[in-house]
Amino acid sequence: MWKKRRRRRSRPATPAEGRIFHQEKRSHLARVNVVYGLIFVSLASLILRMGYLQIAKGDYFRNQATTTSLSRVPVLPARGYIYDTNGDLLAYDKPSYSIYLTQIPHGTQDYQAMSRILASAFQVDQAKLYQQMQSAKQVASALLFKNVTDQQVSFVVENQHSLPGVSVVLDSQRTYPEGDLAGKVLGFVGAITPETEAKYQKLGYQPNQKVGEDGIEEQYESLLQGSIGDQVVQINASGTPIKKLGFDPPPTPGKYLQLTLDGHLQAFTQNFIVNEIEKSKNTATIKNASAVMLDVKTGGVLAMVSYPYLDPNWFPSGLSTHQGYLSKPFVQYNTVIRGPEPPGSTVKPANLITALQNGIVTPQTQFMDHYVTKIGTSPIHDDGSHGIVTPSYAITVSCDSFFYNVGLELGRWFGSNESNGGGQPTGVGYLTWLHSDFIKGLNALYDGERKFGLGAMTGIDLPHENPGLFLIDKNYSKVPYDLDGALQSIQKTGKYNNSGTPVDLAFAGIGQAQQFTPLELAQYVATIANNGVRLQPHLLKAIYQPNMQQKLTGQDKPTLQFGTKVQADLHIQPQYMKIVQRGMYGVINNPNGTGYFAFQGAPYKAAGKTGTAQLYGNLDNSVFIAYAPYDNPQVAVAVMVPGGGYGADIAAPVARAMMDTYFKEHHEFFPKDQWETTDIPATWKTSPAYVLPEQSK
């Protein structure tokens, strides 16, 4: 049961306590009154301010609300850097200023007046500039001037009130710090052309965007370009930017590419070729030269030289300065991949493999070279009589008569020697032979060469590669031979109509009825060094994320690396391959070898083959292929100098110098006092290879 709680009575306050209570109450009321007063004053001020803004400044803010707008200015990404295999910088984007014209949504732009102002400051034709500005109406923002000077930047800023929508933008200029070093390999950048406009428009490119043209710049455009961003800018009625509001989205720089190319070896080779041409007895007839070195183990291109040289910095601003030089033949294209020429005797190793595989020649074959071989009524000559030759020795001394007979016997043309012109098999008519056995022999030679990569696309990661050609006689001139068509026709019908002659077989045997590029020859000799395994040549070594570094180091980690790609294994019998390799070893190491003197004294053992192909008149194509070291191949080289004379005259010395430099870099074979670094030489920009093109007109 609950008990009722008794209420406690309060005691009456004393007089003193009453006084304290009334004082506290008055103090509290005073503080409340102060707070209320502050609130009143604040509200009054706010009301007055609002009234002022609405009445006195209302027109101003209403005008601002209708005359300011947001503009999105496309911001082009920095293009990716390109480095050589040692990390040295070959191409990058250098910061520069550009002048852009932005369309004003709520305002007028007097292009006539603006073009007059700008034309005088930038020293351009006003009518053309006006037309350019008119055309720019179709886009939100358009480039007017690129790579402007500090004075021109100041002019635009100072005259902003007369140039609504014209602004200065931090841009970039593609720069190749080493000038013409590997210029044709790197390519260059240029404006989108009418021919490529549709392609790049589909990819979201801006009309003023620069794209890769030729070389690595074109091949890897998608990696180097990066992604366009937008800068959001608030502008007023006059087109003057009020405030930059950031990027949406930000531009993304392009990827950084590292090549297999060795800048030091490249610089050395370019300069060595210039010097060799200048001192050659055939200087007047040499218009171009090519040299390429491959890594035998990977297919990576260590050097790729195409003379005359080209500085990609000339595009587009320097074209007029060097107009005369640029108009010369061979200056603007890479002959290593686009300039097929007759290979001469360098094809003999491949043709010997074909002869061995078809039983025309055996390892025990001995052939008597009589200097002259008669085919029908036509006598053709060797460089001299070599007496009795074996298959290997035929390569060492480059015996033409031996390989004339290889071609003839593959085509079943029998009995040719120094006095007898030979003929088709007994009981077989000439035309029947021409459309059957002749074609089978020619197909065997050409198809055997093509298996090594000759007369075919190598697959190099560069644009505009031209494959070599196989030729046949027609009305006393050489025309392209349809090897695939001939193979298919023989397989289906047993014949292939043509207008060739038996001499075609002989000339095909010594490399006078073909045209191959230097890169095809390099891939071919690398395949011999690899015992019949053909690798795809390539230039891209690794991809890196952008980091603005002037030099790659071992600390940088690639996001992707490219390795070896096997195109084919020819499955050549080791015995046959060894016969060929021993013959090529003799070319360089036997005193009777055609390349012996060029490599005399080399501290390493190499194997090679000279080639001397008649071009026209008295001009010869100097050709040389080689690999080294012989017992454990690391590098393969091909050199071609049209008009340079014999293969041993200029092509072989260039190959020797390239190999010497490579092994000095890698501290092999040579004494320590001859070792070299892998850095691009400090003297590069004073060398003839650099100076002569730069001084050209």
C-alpha positions as semicolon CSV with decimal commas, in nm:
position;residue;x (nm);y (nm);z (nm)
1;M;0,000;0,000;0,000
2;W;0,136;0,332;-0,105
3;K;0,202;0,590;0,166
4;K;0,107;0,948;0,102
5;R;0,420;1,163;0,084
6;R;0,414;1,469;0,304
7;R;0,484;1,795;0,125
8;R;0,777;1,991;0,256
9;R;0,702;2,354;0,321
10;S;0,947;2,616;0,184
11;R;1,101;2,867;0,410
12;P;1,012;3,236;0,350
13;A;1,297;3,439;0,189
14;T;1,491;3,678;0,403
15;P;1,508;4,051;0,304
16;A;1,869;4,011;0,183
17;E;1,784;3,719;-0,040
18;G;1,502;3,915;-0,201
19;R;1,732;4,197;-0,297
20;I;1,975;3,955;-0,472
21;F;1,694;3,794;-0,668
22;H;1,563;4,127;-0,805
23;Q;1,915;4,234;-0,912
24;E;1,972;3,910;-1,107
25;K;1,638;3,948;-1,282
26;R;1,718;4,303;-1,396
27;S;2,060;4,190;-1,528
28;H;1,906;3,905;-1,727
29;L;1,648;4,135;-1,886
30;A;1,922;4,375;-1,989
31;R;2,115;4,099;-2,168
32;V;1,803;3,986;-2,351
33;N;1,735;4,341;-2,464
34;V;2,089;4,367;-2,606
35;V;2,048;4,045;-2,805
36;Y;1,714;4,158;-2,941
37;G;1,867;4,488;-3,036
38;L;2,148;4,322;-3,228
39;I;1,903;4,099;-3,411
40;F;1,693;4,400;-3,504
41;V;1,992;4,592;-3,635
42;S;2,112;4,292;-3,838
43;L;1,771;4,236;-3,990
44;A;1,740;4,601;-4,072
45;S;2,083;4,602;-4,239
46;L;1,996;4,291;-4,437
47;I;1,668;4,439;-4,553
48;L;1,838;4,761;-4,653
49;R;2,113;4,567;-4,838
50;M;1,858;4,355;-5,019
51;G;1,670;4,663;-5,115
52;Y;1,987;4,825;-5,241
53;L;2,084;4,521;-5,445
54;Q;1,736;4,481;-5,587
55;I;1,669;4,843;-5,664
56;A;2,003;5,013;-5,712
57;K;2,202;4,717;-5,854
58;G;1,921;4,509;-5,998
59;D;1,989;4,610;-6,357
60;Y;2,355;4,523;-6,320
61;F;2,293;4,171;-6,195
62;R;2,014;4,107;-6,440
63;N;2,253;4,210;-6,718
64;Q;2,525;3,983;-6,582
65;A;2,285;3,692;-6,562
66;T;2,194;3,726;-6,929
67;T;2,539;3,815;-7,067
68;T;2,771;3,568;-6,896
69;S;2,788;3,211;-7,012
70;L;2,996;2,900;-6,985
71;S;3,226;2,800;-7,266
72;R;3,399;2,467;-7,307
73;V;3,740;2,502;-7,467
74;P;3,890;2,176;-7,597
75;V;4,232;2,117;-7,444
76;L;4,460;1,895;-7,646
77;P;4,661;1,639;-7,451
78;A;5,038;1,633;-7,438
79;R;5,166;1,381;-7,690
80;G;5,361;1,086;-7,553
81;Y;5,740;1,093;-7,538
82;I;5,957;0,859;-7,747
83;Y;6,283;0,716;-7,612
84;D;6,557;0,497;-7,755
85;T;6,650;0,161;-7,605
86;N;6,896;0,329;-7,367
87;G;6,637;0,575;-7,234
88;D;6,754;0,879;-7,432
89;L;6,477;1,117;-7,541
90;L;6,400;1,125;-7,914
91;A;6,066;1,311;-7,925
92;Y;5,859;1,516;-7,680
93;D;5,608;1,802;-7,656
94;K;5,767;2,139;-7,573
95;P;5,533;2,394;-7,409
96;S;5,437;2,684;-7,634
97;Y;5,161;2,943;-7,669
98;S;4,884;2,939;-7,925
99;I;4,609;3,184;-8,014
100;Y;4,252;3,050;-8,026
101;L;3,923;3,200;-8,139
102;T;3,619;3,107;-7,928
103;Q;3,262;3,171;-8,045
104;I;3,058;3,405;-7,819
105;P;2,698;3,284;-7,766
106;H;2,563;3,626;-7,653
107;G;2,760;3,885;-7,839
108;T;2,898;4,001;-8,169
109;Q;3,241;3,954;-8,320
110;D;3,358;4,179;-8,601
111;Y;3,591;3,944;-8,787
112;Q;3,689;4,213;-9,037
113;A;3,815;4,445;-8,765
114;M;3,969;4,163;-8,565
115;S;4,152;4,020;-8,867
116;R;4,297;4,366;-8,944
117;I;4,432;4,397;-8,590
118;L;4,580;4,047;-8,583
119;A;4,717;4,046;-8,939
120;S;4,953;4,334;-8,869
121;A;5,082;4,186;-8,544
122;F;5,130;3,836;-8,682
123;Q;5,241;3,945;-9,030
124;V;4,989;3,735;-9,221
125;D;4,751;3,806;-9,506
126;Q;4,435;3,966;-9,368
127;A;4,203;3,814;-9,628
128;K;4,323;3,462;-9,553
129;L;4,297;3,522;-9,179
130;Y;3,945;3,658;-9,218
131;Q;3,845;3,351;-9,417
132;Q;3,999;3,130;-9,149
133;M;3,796;3,308;-8,880
134;Q;3,477;3,277;-9,082
135;S;3,535;2,904;-9,122
136;A;3,585;2,877;-8,747
137;K;3,216;2,963;-8,687
138;Q;3,134;2,597;-8,727
139;V;3,331;2,497;-8,416
140;A;3,329;2,622;-8,057
141;S;3,700;2,698;-8,054
142;A;3,955;2,711;-8,336
143;L;4,331;2,754;-8,356
144;L;4,447;3,074;-8,525
145;F;4,821;3,080;-8,454
146;K;5,062;2,826;-8,309
147;N;5,402;2,870;-8,142
148;V;5,362;3,244;-8,101
149;T;5,628;3,472;-7,954
150;D;5,615;3,645;-7,616
151;Q;5,561;3,977;-7,794
152;Q;5,260;3,837;-7,979
153;V;5,117;3,702;-7,655
154;S;5,151;4,047;-7,498
155;F;4,984;4,208;-7,799
156;V;4,676;3,986;-7,772
157;V;4,646;4,044;-7,396
158;E;4,684;4,421;-7,429
159;N;4,426;4,440;-7,709
160;Q;4,177;4,200;-7,552
161;H;3,900;4,462;-7,557
162;S;3,922;4,476;-7,938
163;L;3,954;4,101;-7,984
164;P;3,645;3,942;-7,828
165;G;3,678;3,565;-7,810
166;V;4,049;3,567;-7,891
167;S;4,259;3,412;-7,616
168;V;4,608;3,287;-7,543
169;V;4,628;2,916;-7,462
170;L;4,925;2,721;-7,331
171;D;4,990;2,464;-7,602
172;S;5,276;2,242;-7,713
173;Q;5,512;2,194;-8,006
174;R;5,637;1,852;-8,112
175;T;6,014;1,855;-8,076
176;Y;6,285;1,614;-8,185
177;P;6,589;1,713;-7,978
178;E;6,841;1,522;-8,190
179;G;6,724;1,662;-8,524
180;D;6,760;1,415;-8,810
181;L;6,873;1,127;-8,587
182;A;6,643;0,842;-8,695
183;G;6,416;1,106;-8,845
184;K;6,259;0,873;-9,099
185;V;6,200;0,611;-8,832
186;L;6,029;0,855;-8,596
187;G;5,816;1,028;-8,860
188;F;5,658;1,364;-8,776
189;V;5,326;1,525;-8,686
190;G;5,108;1,742;-8,904
191;A;4,759;1,875;-8,959
192;I;4,468;1,648;-9,041
193;T;4,438;1,636;-9,419
194;P;4,122;1,618;-9,633
195;E;4,212;1,256;-9,707
196;T;4,220;1,162;-9,337
197;E;3,953;1,402;-9,210
198;A;3,669;1,147;-9,205
199;K;3,884;0,889;-9,029
200;Y;3,990;1,119;-8,746
201;Q;3,648;1,280;-8,715
202;K;3,503;0,938;-8,631
203;L;3,770;0,902;-8,364
204;G;3,664;1,230;-8,200
205;Y;3,962;1,441;-8,306
206;Q;3,945;1,821;-8,319
207;P;3,992;1,982;-8,663
208;N;4,304;2,163;-8,539
209;Q;4,457;1,854;-8,382
210;K;4,798;1,734;-8,499
211;V;4,840;1,369;-8,590
212;G;5,128;1,138;-8,662
213;E;5,248;1,125;-9,020
214;D;5,484;0,847;-9,119
215;G;5,712;0,649;-8,894
216;I;5,651;0,569;-8,529
217;E;5,438;0,884;-8,493
218;E;5,185;0,746;-8,740
219;Q;5,217;0,379;-8,647
220;Y;5,143;0,439;-8,279
221;E;4,915;0,742;-8,310
222;S;4,652;0,581;-8,085
223;L;4,906;0,538;-7,803
224;L;5,090;0,868;-7,840
225;Q;4,788;1,097;-7,883
226;G;4,618;1,072;-7,544
227;S;4,263;1,198;-7,479
228;I;4,121;1,546;-7,534
229;G;3,988;1,733;-7,231
230;D;3,760;2,036;-7,188
231;Q;3,837;2,348;-6,988
232;V;3,518;2,512;-6,861
233;V;3,544;2,891;-6,872
234;Q;3,298;3,162;-6,773
235;I;3,297;3,445;-7,025
236;N;3,119;3,778;-7,045
237;A;2,943;3,940;-7,337
238;S;3,266;4,065;-7,488
239;G;3,413;3,719;-7,488
240;T;3,660;3,793;-7,213
241;P;3,714;3,501;-6,978
242;I;3,595;3,586;-6,628
243;K;3,689;3,271;-6,450
244;K;3,831;2,930;-6,527
245;L;3,614;2,665;-6,365
246;G;3,844;2,367;-6,416
247;F;3,852;2,071;-6,650
248;D;3,561;1,843;-6,735
249;P;3,710;1,601;-6,826
250;P;4,082;1,677;-6,790
251;P;4,312;1,596;-7,085
252;T;4,503;1,269;-7,057
253;P;4,863;1,266;-7,188
254;G;4,969;1,005;-7,441
255;K;5,167;0,697;-7,350
256;Y;5,547;0,703;-7,346
257;L;5,714;0,466;-7,593
258;Q;6,057;0,310;-7,572
259;L;6,206;0,179;-7,895
260;T;6,456;-0,098;-7,958
261;L;6,661;0,160;-8,151
262;D;7,009;0,233;-8,012
263;G;7,063;0,610;-8,045
264;H;7,440;0,583;-8,015
265;L;7,467;0,318;-8,286
266;Q;7,219;0,510;-8,503
267;A;7,419;0,834;-8,476
268;F;7,745;0,656;-8,551
269;T;7,602;0,478;-8,857
270;Q;7,443;0,791;-9,002
271;N;7,770;0,980;-8,976
272;F;7,983;0,691;-9,099
273;I;7,771;0,654;-9,412
274;V;7,804;1,025;-9,494
275;N;8,181;1,004;-9,460
276;E;8,204;0,684;-9,667
277;I;7,998;0,836;-9,948
278;E;8,212;1,151;-9,950
279;K;8,536;0,956;-9,990
280;S;8,395;0,690;-10,225
281;K;8,516;0,677;-10,585
282;N;8,146;0,649;-10,674
283;T;8,033;0,962;-10,488
284;A;7,868;1,114;-10,795
285;T;7,648;0,811;-10,859
286;I;7,532;0,747;-10,501
287;K;7,191;0,906;-10,442
288;N;7,074;0,700;-10,145
289;A;7,198;0,443;-9,895
290;S;7,037;0,215;-9,638
291;A;7,161;0,020;-9,338
292;V;6,977;-0,180;-9,075
293;M;7,086;-0,392;-8,778
294;L;6,862;-0,646;-8,603
295;D;6,892;-0,821;-8,271
296;V;6,913;-1,184;-8,382
297;K;6,755;-1,311;-8,059
298;T;6,450;-1,081;-8,053
299;G;6,404;-0,923;-8,396
300;G;6,440;-0,576;-8,242
301;V;6,573;-0,306;-8,476
302;L;6,894;-0,163;-8,328
303;A;6,967;0,081;-8,612
304;M;6,776;0,186;-8,923
305;V;6,947;0,438;-9,148
306;S;6,806;0,583;-9,468
307;Y;7,027;0,839;-9,644
308;P;6,962;1,127;-9,734
309;Y;6,847;1,224;-9,386
310;L;6,536;1,411;-9,277
311;D;6,479;1,631;-8,971
312;P;6,118;1,591;-8,851
313;N;6,142;1,932;-8,681
314;W;6,106;2,083;-9,029
315;F;5,738;1,987;-9,045
316;P;5,558;2,209;-9,110
317;S;5,739;2,536;-9,033
318;G;6,074;2,457;-9,195
319;L;5,952;2,315;-9,524
320;S;6,006;2,635;-9,720
321;T;6,357;2,679;-9,579
322;H;6,464;2,334;-9,701
323;Q;6,243;2,318;-10,010
324;G;6,525;2,243;-10,253
325;Y;6,669;1,965;-10,038
326;L;6,327;1,811;-9,979
327;S;6,256;1,797;-10,352
328;K;6,550;1,564;-10,413
329;P;6,483;1,192;-10,468
330;F;6,477;0,964;-10,165
331;V;6,478;1,244;-9,905
332;Q;6,121;1,198;-9,785
333;Y;6,086;0,822;-9,765
334;N;6,253;0,543;-9,575
335;T;6,441;0,329;-9,828
336;V;6,505;0,059;-9,566
337;I;6,139;-0,046;-9,589
338;R;6,026;0,122;-9,911
339;G;6,320;0,101;-10,151
340;P;6,356;-0,247;-10,303
341;E;6,664;-0,287;-10,522
342;P;6,838;-0,586;-10,686
343;P;7,010;-0,787;-10,409
344;G;7,277;-0,947;-10,626
345;S;7,466;-1,244;-10,485
346;T;7,327;-1,201;-10,133
347;V;7,047;-1,440;-10,238
348;K;7,290;-1,724;-10,310
349;P;7,269;-1,876;-9,958
350;A;6,889;-1,910;-9,991
351;N;6,922;-2,051;-10,342
352;L;7,179;-2,304;-10,224
353;I;6,933;-2,425;-9,958
354;T;6,670;-2,469;-10,233
355;A;6,917;-2,657;-10,453
356;L;7,012;-2,890;-10,167
357;Q;6,648;-2,953;-10,076
358;N;6,561;-3,035;-10,438
359;G;6,859;-3,263;-10,492
360;I;7,014;-3,041;-10,760
361;V;7,321;-3,009;-10,540
362;T;7,452;-3,244;-10,271
363;P;7,704;-3,177;-9,994
364;Q;7,958;-3,368;-10,206
365;T;7,897;-3,173;-10,529
366;Q;8,206;-3,042;-10,709
367;F;8,154;-2,796;-10,990
368;M;8,404;-2,682;-11,250
369;D;8,381;-2,308;-11,308
370;H;8,483;-2,223;-11,665
371;Y;8,415;-1,845;-11,636
372;V;8,167;-1,851;-11,928
373;T;7,828;-2,020;-11,935
374;K;7,637;-2,038;-12,261
375;I;7,256;-2,043;-12,244
376;G;7,103;-2,102;-12,584
377;T;7,298;-1,859;-12,796
378;S;7,374;-1,617;-12,511
379;P;7,710;-1,639;-12,330
380;I;7,711;-1,495;-11,976
381;H;8,024;-1,445;-11,771
382;D;8,150;-1,490;-11,417
383;D;8,398;-1,247;-11,257
384;G;8,670;-1,505;-11,313
385;S;8,737;-1,877;-11,318
386;H;8,741;-2,031;-10,970
387;G;8,825;-2,382;-11,083
388;I;8,658;-2,664;-10,891
389;V;8,418;-2,534;-10,626
390;T;8,213;-2,703;-10,356
391;P;7,873;-2,567;-10,243
392;S;8,024;-2,382;-9,945
393;Y;8,314;-2,245;-10,146
394;A;8,075;-2,129;-10,419
395;I;7,930;-1,891;-10,160
396;T;8,271;-1,790;-10,023
397;V;8,402;-1,678;-10,363
398;S;8,054;-1,590;-10,497
399;C;8,081;-1,817;-10,801
400;D;7,817;-1,700;-11,050
401;S;7,856;-2,000;-11,282
402;F;7,770;-2,239;-10,999
403;F;7,444;-2,054;-10,933
404;Y;7,363;-2,009;-11,303
405;N;7,356;-2,387;-11,314
406;V;7,149;-2,409;-10,996
407;G;6,877;-2,200;-11,161
408;L;6,900;-2,382;-11,495
409;E;6,884;-2,730;-11,345
410;L;6,591;-2,640;-11,120
411;G;6,413;-2,541;-11,444
412;R;6,532;-2,858;-11,622
413;W;6,748;-2,675;-11,876
414;F;7,037;-2,915;-11,918
415;G;7,385;-2,913;-12,070
416;S;7,484;-2,546;-12,054
417;N;7,861;-2,493;-12,025
418;E;8,132;-2,276;-12,174
419;S;8,064;-2,402;-12,527
420;N;7,719;-2,560;-12,529
421;G;7,399;-2,360;-12,486
422;G;7,205;-2,657;-12,343
423;G;6,833;-2,714;-12,387
424;Q;6,509;-2,852;-12,253
425;P;6,463;-3,227;-12,197
426;T;6,465;-3,442;-12,507
427;G;6,119;-3,484;-12,656
428;V;5,976;-3,177;-12,484
429;G;5,885;-2,879;-12,700
430;Y;6,026;-2,540;-12,608
431;L;5,687;-2,378;-12,538
432;T;5,574;-2,679;-12,337
433;W;5,895;-2,653;-12,135
434;L;5,856;-2,275;-12,098
435;H;5,506;-2,302;-11,953
436;S;5,584;-2,594;-11,721
437;D;5,939;-2,694;-11,622
438;F;6,071;-2,339;-11,659
439;I;5,799;-2,207;-11,430
440;K;5,851;-2,485;-11,176
441;G;6,220;-2,398;-11,157
442;L;6,155;-2,026;-11,124
443;N;5,889;-2,093;-10,861
444;A;6,130;-2,311;-10,664
445;L;6,391;-2,033;-10,652
446;Y;6,151;-1,753;-10,573
447;D;5,941;-1,945;-10,323
448;G;6,257;-2,063;-10,148
449;E;6,369;-1,701;-10,112
450;R;6,027;-1,588;-9,993
451;K;6,031;-1,841;-9,710
452;F;6,325;-1,646;-9,570
453;G;6,113;-1,327;-9,586
454;L;6,243;-1,199;-9,920
455;G;5,990;-1,040;-10,153
456;A;5,731;-1,022;-9,874
457;M;5,616;-0,784;-9,603
458;T;5,836;-0,824;-9,296
459;G;5,562;-0,710;-9,057
460;I;5,775;-0,426;-8,918
461;D;5,575;-0,186;-8,701
462;L;5,610;0,104;-8,944
463;P;5,357;0,230;-9,201
464;H;5,399;0,225;-9,579
465;E;5,625;-0,080;-9,608
466;N;5,673;-0,191;-9,969
467;P;5,751;-0,559;-10,028
468;G;6,017;-0,661;-10,275
469;L;5,950;-0,799;-10,621
470;F;6,021;-1,110;-10,823
471;L;6,075;-1,038;-11,192
472;I;6,053;-1,214;-11,527
473;D;6,157;-1,115;-11,878
474;K;5,898;-0,975;-12,117
475;N;5,992;-0,817;-12,448
476;Y;6,351;-0,764;-12,332
477;S;6,254;-0,592;-12,010
478;K;6,186;-0,708;-11,656
479;V;5,827;-0,709;-11,531
480;P;5,679;-0,823;-11,195
481;Y;5,628;-1,197;-11,165
482;D;5,307;-1,322;-11,005
483;L;5,457;-1,594;-10,786
484;D;5,131;-1,686;-10,612
485;G;4,945;-1,698;-10,942
486;A;5,215;-1,915;-11,096
487;L;5,219;-2,155;-10,801
488;Q;4,841;-2,194;-10,811
489;S;4,833;-2,239;-11,187
490;I;5,103;-2,507;-11,181
491;Q;4,919;-2,688;-10,902
492;K;4,586;-2,681;-11,086
493;T;4,686;-2,717;-11,452
494;G;5,055;-2,807;-11,456
495;K;5,143;-2,498;-11,657
496;Y;5,159;-2,118;-11,644
497;N;5,169;-1,910;-11,960
498;N;5,456;-1,660;-11,965
499;S;5,710;-1,495;-12,191
500;G;6,029;-1,574;-11,998
501;T;6,357;-1,716;-12,125
502;P;6,610;-1,965;-11,986
503;V;6,835;-1,672;-11,896
504;D;6,576;-1,573;-11,634
505;L;6,661;-1,891;-11,445
506;A;7,031;-1,808;-11,446
507;F;6,982;-1,447;-11,343
508;A;6,738;-1,547;-11,068
509;G;7,009;-1,778;-10,935
510;I;7,245;-1,482;-10,877
511;G;6,994;-1,218;-10,763
512;Q;6,959;-1,019;-11,086
513;A;6,587;-1,093;-11,133
514;Q;6,464;-0,979;-10,792
515;Q;6,428;-0,657;-10,594
516;F;6,433;-0,669;-10,214
517;T;6,437;-0,407;-9,941
518;P;6,729;-0,381;-9,696
519;L;6,497;-0,483;-9,412
520;E;6,398;-0,800;-9,598
521;L;6,767;-0,879;-9,640
522;A;6,832;-0,817;-9,270
523;Q;6,546;-1,047;-9,169
524;Y;6,677;-1,307;-9,414
525;V;7,033;-1,310;-9,279
526;A;6,901;-1,314;-8,921
527;T;6,699;-1,623;-9,017
528;I;7,018;-1,792;-9,138
529;A;7,187;-1,698;-8,809
530;N;6,888;-1,849;-8,624
531;N;6,917;-2,178;-8,814
532;G;6,597;-2,121;-9,011
533;V;6,376;-1,956;-8,749
534;R;6,234;-1,631;-8,890
535;L;6,150;-1,357;-8,639
536;Q;5,935;-1,052;-8,702
537;P;6,139;-0,732;-8,689
538;H;6,001;-0,466;-8,458
539;L;6,081;-0,122;-8,316
540;L;5,855;-0,092;-8,011
541;K;6,020;-0,224;-7,697
542;A;5,798;-0,105;-7,409
543;I;5,514;0,129;-7,309
544;Y;5,527;0,354;-7,002
545;Q;5,283;0,580;-6,821
546;P;5,359;0,951;-6,878
547;N;5,593;1,103;-6,619
548;M;5,763;1,399;-6,794
549;Q;6,112;1,250;-6,758
550;Q;6,390;1,358;-6,992
551;K;6,553;1,013;-6,964
552;L;6,422;0,670;-6,875
553;T;6,612;0,484;-6,607
554;G;6,612;0,135;-6,466
555;Q;6,377;0,259;-6,194
556;D;6,096;0,313;-6,445
557;K;5,863;0,018;-6,482
558;P;5,685;-0,036;-6,815
559;T;5,316;-0,118;-6,831
560;L;5,376;-0,339;-7,132
561;Q;5,684;-0,497;-7,290
562;F;5,716;-0,647;-7,635
563;G;5,909;-0,965;-7,692
564;T;6,001;-1,205;-7,967
565;K;5,750;-1,308;-8,231
566;V;5,832;-1,613;-8,443
567;Q;5,691;-1,582;-8,796
568;A;5,806;-1,920;-8,922
569;D;6,037;-2,214;-8,863
570;L;6,167;-2,328;-9,201
571;H;6,275;-2,668;-9,065
572;I;6,593;-2,671;-9,273
573;Q;6,811;-2,975;-9,231
574;P;7,103;-2,883;-9,000
575;Q;7,352;-3,029;-9,250
576;Y;7,227;-2,798;-9,525
577;M;7,223;-2,495;-9,296
578;K;7,579;-2,565;-9,184
579;I;7,700;-2,579;-9,547
580;V;7,554;-2,233;-9,606
581;Q;7,686;-2,091;-9,279
582;R;8,037;-2,223;-9,347
583;G;8,030;-2,062;-9,691
584;M;7,928;-1,728;-9,538
585;Y;8,199;-1,766;-9,274
586;G;8,450;-1,805;-9,557
587;V;8,330;-1,483;-9,722
588;I;8,476;-1,291;-9,427
589;N;8,747;-1,520;-9,289
590;N;8,894;-1,688;-9,599
591;P;9,152;-1,471;-9,781
592;N;8,973;-1,562;-10,105
593;G;8,639;-1,449;-9,960
594;T;8,474;-1,148;-10,120
595;G;8,435;-0,969;-9,785
596;Y;8,770;-1,066;-9,633
597;F;8,946;-0,730;-9,654
598;A;8,655;-0,534;-9,508
599;F;8,668;-0,745;-9,191
600;Q;9,041;-0,804;-9,171
601;G;9,161;-0,764;-8,813
602;A;8,816;-0,780;-8,654
603;P;8,845;-0,927;-8,301
604;Y;8,523;-1,126;-8,351
605;K;8,424;-1,387;-8,609
606;A;8,142;-1,295;-8,848
607;A;7,968;-1,456;-9,145
608;G;7,838;-1,263;-9,444
609;K;7,771;-1,234;-9,814
610;T;7,856;-0,964;-10,063
611;G;7,624;-0,863;-10,345
612;T;7,693;-0,663;-10,660
613;A;7,383;-0,614;-10,871
614;Q;7,381;-0,434;-11,202
615;L;7,132;-0,147;-11,201
616;Y;7,160;0,025;-11,539
617;G;7,448;0,138;-11,752
618;N;7,766;0,099;-11,549
619;L;7,596;0,146;-11,212
620;D;7,613;-0,132;-10,955
621;N;7,419;-0,182;-10,633
622;S;7,663;-0,238;-10,346
623;V;7,502;-0,486;-10,104
624;F;7,625;-0,672;-9,798
625;I;7,462;-0,893;-9,535
626;A;7,627;-1,038;-9,224
627;Y;7,579;-1,171;-8,873
628;A;7,808;-1,200;-8,570
629;P;7,950;-1,358;-8,367
630;Y;7,957;-1,668;-8,586
631;D;7,929;-1,922;-8,303
632;N;7,667;-1,735;-8,099
633;P;7,494;-1,478;-8,323
634;Q;7,375;-1,156;-8,158
635;V;7,327;-0,913;-8,446
636;A;7,247;-0,924;-8,817
637;V;7,318;-0,642;-9,063
638;A;7,210;-0,548;-9,414
639;V;7,357;-0,256;-9,609
640;M;7,255;-0,137;-9,955
641;V;7,412;0,149;-10,151
642;P;7,275;0,185;-10,506
643;G;7,547;0,323;-10,733
644;G;7,811;0,235;-10,473
645;G;8,001;-0,025;-10,680
646;Y;8,090;-0,374;-10,560
647;G;7,947;-0,512;-10,240
648;A;8,292;-0,498;-10,081
649;D;8,348;-0,134;-10,185
650;I;8,119;0,049;-9,945
651;A;7,842;-0,178;-9,811
652;A;8,080;-0,422;-9,638
653;P;8,285;-0,148;-9,464
654;V;7,963;0,008;-9,332
655;A;7,851;-0,328;-9,192
656;R;8,193;-0,381;-9,030
657;A;8,183;-0,038;-8,865
658;M;7,831;-0,099;-8,732
659;M;7,933;-0,431;-8,579
660;D;8,249;-0,283;-8,428
661;T;8,045;-0,010;-8,262
662;Y;7,788;-0,254;-8,128
663;F;8,050;-0,475;-7,964
664;K;8,240;-0,176;-7,825
665;E;7,916;-0,060;-7,663
666;H;7,858;-0,402;-7,511
667;H;8,220;-0,432;-7,397
668;E;8,288;-0,746;-7,594
669;F;8,592;-0,852;-7,798
670;F;8,756;-0,507;-7,793
671;P;9,012;-0,392;-7,532
672;K;8,879;-0,174;-7,252
673;D;9,037;0,143;-7,389
674;Q;8,811;0,108;-7,696
675;W;8,485;0,057;-7,510
676;E;8,210;0,309;-7,581
677;T;7,904;0,427;-7,391
678;T;7,551;0,391;-7,521
679;D;7,481;0,765;-7,494
680;I;7,408;0,964;-7,807
681;P;7,748;1,122;-7,883
682;A;7,800;1,474;-7,751
683;T;7,950;1,557;-8,093
684;W;7,638;1,450;-8,281
685;K;7,517;1,803;-8,356
686;T;7,854;1,901;-8,502
687;S;7,880;1,593;-8,723
688;P;7,826;1,610;-9,102
689;A;7,524;1,380;-9,070
690;Y;7,350;1,646;-8,860
691;V;7,498;1,967;-9,000
692;L;7,463;1,906;-9,374
693;P;7,083;1,858;-9,375
694;E;7,036;2,154;-9,138
695;Q;7,236;2,379;-9,370
696;S;7,049;2,264;-9,679
697;K;6,821;2,492;-9,877
